[in-house]
């Protein structure tokens, strides 16, 4: 299975880029993983929030393949423990999922059309985090989940 973390927004700050690189390197042993930054919509400041979200959704829908499994990170999504998340990854692998797309929406969230396309909506926390930190946090959590699946000493229960 290939996993891609898609995020709408700006390039990573250096400390974020370095942190993601550490976990990306560690993940190489388990899964094909990549981070894809989707540039913000042109003239975003002149658009209403609903229109901005619709345009972001169109960009993402154009990139998705029909067979992609879409996991949308959304504050109203399902919360999981690390072990539950690792079990989810194993289920996707067992089901033959070829590509898992994890989507971090834009500054105002994810349009309803994308949430409906998503096979799963997941919340990392009821707290609000900057998008760049979510990229780093999620990459670490992905690594943590794979160490759980491989019974390695990283995650403590």
Secondary structure, 3 states (H helix, E strand, C coil): CEEEEEEECCCCCHHHHHHHHHHHHHHCCCCEEEEEEECCCCCHHHCCHHHHHHHHHHHHHHHCCCCCEEEEEEEEEEECCHHHHHHHHHHHHHCCCCEEEEEECECCECCHHHHHHCCEEEECCCCCCCHHHHHHHHHHHHHHHHHHHCCCCCCCC
